[in-house]
Amino acid sequence: MDDRQEIVICLGSSCFSRGNRICMGIIDQFLKENKLEDKFFFHGSRCFDKCEKGPILKVGDQIFEGVKPDDIVKLLKQSLQIK
C-alpha cells in the first residue's frame, strides 16, 4: 500500500490551458529538488468540476483554486509545511 500523500493536478483542458501545463513541471521539479518523491504521490486527474475556478490543484484533502505558476512553490511550501 502506498502511504505517500497525494498531490493531484487537474489536467482538464480548461485548467491545463490556463496554467497547469506549466505548474505540472514546476511541481515535479520541486519534488525532485527537495527529495520528496518518496513522500508525495504527484499525478494528474481529468477534472474536479470547478473549471470556472481553475487552475485546480489538490494537496492531500485541500483544494486550491486559481493556482498560478508564479505562486506554486510558495503554495507547496506552505501546504507541505516545508521551509
Secondary structure, 3 states (H helix, E strand, C coil): CCCCEEEEEECCHHHHHHHHHHHHHHHHHHHHHCCCCCCEEEEEECCCCCHHHCCCEEECCEEECCCCHHHHHHHHHHHCCCC
